[in-house]
Amino acid sequence: MRDQEEQSLKEAKRKEKRAAEEIKQLAREQARRKDTLAREQAIEEDQKKRETKRAEKRAAEEIKQLARDQARREDTLAREQEIAEAQEARKLKAKKQPPQ
């Protein structure tokens, strides 16, 4: 009977030890999941920040490009007007001069 009690006691201790190890393992897994989630969230936040910066940079570049395009169009229009005015002035001058 004594051996059976010792065997039962040993078995109970093994079960307690196994239960304690399972609890420790679950705690480690939970901590690992928590760390992984925190790391993933940090990566996502960083990606969002970088995407926001890229979008802001793109918007600024688009504004600059629109301004350059507008300036180019205005310059082209001014040159075309100068050419048209010069042609008109030559026509008027040609009309005022008597034929030779």
Distance bins in CASP14 RR format, pairs under 12 A and 6 or more apart:
PFRMAT RR
TARGET T0000
AUTHOR 0000-0000-0000
RMODE 2
METHOD distances of the structure
MODEL  1
1 7 0 0 0 0 0 1 0 0 0 0 0
1 8 0 0 0 0 0 1 0 0 0 0 0
2 8 0 0 0 0 0 1 0 0 0 0 0
2 9 0 0 0 0 0 1 0 0 0 0 0
3 9 0 0 0 0 0 1 0 0 0 0 0
3 10 0 0 0 0 0 1 0 0 0 0 0
4 10 0 0 0 0 0 1 0 0 0 0 0
4 11 0 0 0 0 0 1 0 0 0 0 0
5 11 0 0 0 0 0 1 0 0 0 0 0
5 12 0 0 0 0 0 1 0 0 0 0 0
6 12 0 0 0 0 0 1 0 0 0 0 0
6 13 0 0 0 0 0 1 0 0 0 0 0
7 13 0 0 0 0 0 1 0 0 0 0 0
7 14 0 0 0 0 0 1 0 0 0 0 0
8 14 0 0 0 0 0 1 0 0 0 0 0
8 15 0 0 0 0 0 1 0 0 0 0 0
9 15 0 0 0 0 0 1 0 0 0 0 0
9 16 0 0 0 0 0 1 0 0 0 0 0
10 16 0 0 0 0 0 1 0 0 0 0 0
10 17 0 0 0 0 0 1 0 0 0 0 0
11 17 0 0 0 0 0 1 0 0 0 0 0
11 18 0 0 0 0 0 1 0 0 0 0 0
12 18 0 0 0 0 0 1 0 0 0 0 0
12 19 0 0 0 0 0 1 0 0 0 0 0
13 19 0 0 0 0 0 1 0 0 0 0 0
13 20 0 0 0 0 0 1 0 0 0 0 0
14 20 0 0 0 0 0 1 0 0 0 0 0
14 21 0 0 0 0 0 1 0 0 0 0 0
15 21 0 0 0 0 0 1 0 0 0 0 0
15 22 0 0 0 0 0 1 0 0 0 0 0
16 22 0 0 0 0 0 1 0 0 0 0 0
16 23 0 0 0 0 0 1 0 0 0 0 0
17 23 0 0 0 0 0 1 0 0 0 0 0
17 24 0 0 0 0 0 1 0 0 0 0 0
18 24 0 0 0 0 0 1 0 0 0 0 0
18 25 0 0 0 0 0 1 0 0 0 0 0
19 25 0 0 0 0 0 1 0 0 0 0 0
19 26 0 0 0 0 0 1 0 0 0 0 0
20 26 0 0 0 0 0 1 0 0 0 0 0
20 27 0 0 0 0 0 1 0 0 0 0 0
21 27 0 0 0 0 0 1 0 0 0 0 0
21 28 0 0 0 0 0 1 0 0 0 0 0
22 28 0 0 0 0 0 1 0 0 0 0 0
22 29 0 0 0 0 0 1 0 0 0 0 0
23 29 0 0 0 0 0 1 0 0 0 0 0
23 30 0 0 0 0 0 1 0 0 0 0 0
24 30 0 0 0 0 0 1 0 0 0 0 0
24 31 0 0 0 0 0 1 0 0 0 0 0
25 31 0 0 0 0 0 1 0 0 0 0 0
25 32 0 0 0 0 0 1 0 0 0 0 0
26 32 0 0 0 0 0 1 0 0 0 0 0
26 33 0 0 0 0 0 1 0 0 0 0 0
27 33 0 0 0 0 0 1 0 0 0 0 0
27 34 0 0 0 0 0 1 0 0 0 0 0
28 34 0 0 0 0 0 1 0 0 0 0 0
28 35 0 0 0 0 0 1 0 0 0 0 0
29 35 0 0 0 0 0 1 0 0 0 0 0
29 36 0 0 0 0 0 1 0 0 0 0 0
30 36 0 0 0 0 0 1 0 0 0 0 0
30 37 0 0 0 0 0 1 0 0 0 0 0
31 37 0 0 0 0 0 1 0 0 0 0 0
31 38 0 0 0 0 0 1 0 0 0 0 0
32 38 0 0 0 0 0 1 0 0 0 0 0
32 39 0 0 0 0 0 1 0 0 0 0 0
33 39 0 0 0 0 0 1 0 0 0 0 0
33 40 0 0 0 0 0 1 0 0 0 0 0
34 40 0 0 0 0 0 1 0 0 0 0 0
34 41 0 0 0 0 0 1 0 0 0 0 0
35 41 0 0 0 0 0 1 0 0 0 0 0
35 42 0 0 0 0 0 1 0 0 0 0 0
36 42 0 0 0 0 0 1 0 0 0 0 0
36 43 0 0 0 0 0 1 0 0 0 0 0
37 43 0 0 0 0 0 1 0 0 0 0 0
37 44 0 0 0 0 0 1 0 0 0 0 0
38 44 0 0 0 0 0 1 0 0 0 0 0
38 45 0 0 0 0 0 1 0 0 0 0 0
39 45 0 0 0 0 0 1 0 0 0 0 0
39 46 0 0 0 0 0 1 0 0 0 0 0
40 46 0 0 0 0 0 1 0 0 0 0 0
40 47 0 0 0 0 0 1 0 0 0 0 0
41 47 0 0 0 0 0 1 0 0 0 0 0
41 48 0 0 0 0 0 1 0 0 0 0 0
42 48 0 0 0 0 0 1 0 0 0 0 0
42 49 0 0 0 0 0 1 0 0 0 0 0
43 49 0 0 0 0 0 1 0 0 0 0 0
43 50 0 0 0 0 0 1 0 0 0 0 0
44 50 0 0 0 0 0 1 0 0 0 0 0
44 51 0 0 0 0 0 1 0 0 0 0 0
45 51 0 0 0 0 0 1 0 0 0 0 0
45 52 0 0 0 0 0 1 0 0 0 0 0
46 52 0 0 0 0 0 1 0 0 0 0 0
46 53 0 0 0 0 0 1 0 0 0 0 0
47 53 0 0 0 0 0 1 0 0 0 0 0
47 54 0 0 0 0 0 1 0 0 0 0 0
48 54 0 0 0 0 0 1 0 0 0 0 0
48 55 0 0 0 0 0 1 0 0 0 0 0
49 55 0 0 0 0 0 1 0 0 0 0 0
49 56 0 0 0 0 0 1 0 0 0 0 0
50 56 0 0 0 0 0 1 0 0 0 0 0
50 57 0 0 0 0 0 1 0 0 0 0 0
51 57 0 0 0 0 0 1 0 0 0 0 0
51 58 0 0 0 0 0 1 0 0 0 0 0
52 58 0 0 0 0 0 1 0 0 0 0 0
52 59 0 0 0 0 0 1 0 0 0 0 0
53 59 0 0 0 0 0 1 0 0 0 0 0
53 60 0 0 0 0 0 1 0 0 0 0 0
54 60 0 0 0 0 0 1 0 0 0 0 0
54 61 0 0 0 0 0 1 0 0 0 0 0
55 61 0 0 0 0 0 1 0 0 0 0 0
55 62 0 0 0 0 0 1 0 0 0 0 0
56 62 0 0 0 0 0 1 0 0 0 0 0
56 63 0 0 0 0 0 1 0 0 0 0 0
57 63 0 0 0 0 0 1 0 0 0 0 0
57 64 0 0 0 0 0 1 0 0 0 0 0
58 64 0 0 0 0 0 1 0 0 0 0 0
58 65 0 0 0 0 0 1 0 0 0 0 0
59 65 0 0 0 0 0 1 0 0 0 0 0
59 66 0 0 0 0 0 1 0 0 0 0 0
60 66 0 0 0 0 0 1 0 0 0 0 0
60 67 0 0 0 0 0 1 0 0 0 0 0
61 67 0 0 0 0 0 1 0 0 0 0 0
61 68 0 0 0 0 0 1 0 0 0 0 0
62 68 0 0 0 0 0 1 0 0 0 0 0
62 69 0 0 0 0 0 1 0 0 0 0 0
63 69 0 0 0 0 0 1 0 0 0 0 0
63 70 0 0 0 0 0 1 0 0 0 0 0
64 70 0 0 0 0 0 1 0 0 0 0 0
64 71 0 0 0 0 0 1 0 0 0 0 0
65 71 0 0 0 0 0 1 0 0 0 0 0
65 72 0 0 0 0 0 1 0 0 0 0 0
66 72 0 0 0 0 0 1 0 0 0 0 0
66 73 0 0 0 0 0 1 0 0 0 0 0
67 73 0 0 0 0 0 1 0 0 0 0 0
67 74 0 0 0 0 0 1 0 0 0 0 0
68 74 0 0 0 0 0 1 0 0 0 0 0
68 75 0 0 0 0 0 1 0 0 0 0 0
69 75 0 0 0 0 0 1 0 0 0 0 0
69 76 0 0 0 0 0 1 0 0 0 0 0
70 76 0 0 0 0 0 1 0 0 0 0 0
70 77 0 0 0 0 0 1 0 0 0 0 0
71 77 0 0 0 0 0 1 0 0 0 0 0
71 78 0 0 0 0 0 1 0 0 0 0 0
72 78 0 0 0 0 0 1 0 0 0 0 0
72 79 0 0 0 0 0 1 0 0 0 0 0
73 79 0 0 0 0 0 1 0 0 0 0 0
73 80 0 0 0 0 0 1 0 0 0 0 0
74 80 0 0 0 0 0 1 0 0 0 0 0
74 81 0 0 0 0 0 1 0 0 0 0 0
75 81 0 0 0 0 0 1 0 0 0 0 0
75 82 0 0 0 0 0 1 0 0 0 0 0
76 82 0 0 0 0 0 1 0 0 0 0 0
76 83 0 0 0 0 0 1 0 0 0 0 0
77 83 0 0 0 0 0 1 0 0 0 0 0
77 84 0 0 0 0 0 1 0 0 0 0 0
78 84 0 0 0 0 0 1 0 0 0 0 0
78 85 0 0 0 0 0 1 0 0 0 0 0
79 85 0 0 0 0 0 1 0 0 0 0 0
79 86 0 0 0 0 0 1 0 0 0 0 0
80 86 0 0 0 0 0 1 0 0 0 0 0
80 87 0 0 0 0 0 1 0 0 0 0 0
81 87 0 0 0 0 0 1 0 0 0 0 0
81 88 0 0 0 0 0 1 0 0 0 0 0
82 88 0 0 0 0 0 1 0 0 0 0 0
82 89 0 0 0 0 0 1 0 0 0 0 0
83 89 0 0 0 0 0 1 0 0 0 0 0
83 90 0 0 0 0 0 1 0 0 0 0 0
84 90 0 0 0 0 0 1 0 0 0 0 0
84 91 0 0 0 0 0 1 0 0 0 0 0
85 91 0 0 0 0 0 1 0 0 0 0 0
85 92 0 0 0 0 0 1 0 0 0 0 0
86 92 0 0 0 0 0 1 0 0 0 0 0
86 93 0 0 0 0 0 1 0 0 0 0 0
87 93 0 0 0 0 0 1 0 0 0 0 0
87 94 0 0 0 0 0 1 0 0 0 0 0
88 94 0 0 0 0 0 1 0 0 0 0 0
88 95 0 0 0 0 0 1 0 0 0 0 0
89 95 0 0 0 0 0 1 0 0 0 0 0
89 96 0 0 0 0 0 1 0 0 0 0 0
90 96 0 0 0 0 0 1 0 0 0 0 0
90 97 0 0 0 0 0 1 0 0 0 0 0
91 97 0 0 0 0 0 1 0 0 0 0 0
94 100 0 0 0 0 0 1 0 0 0 0 0
END
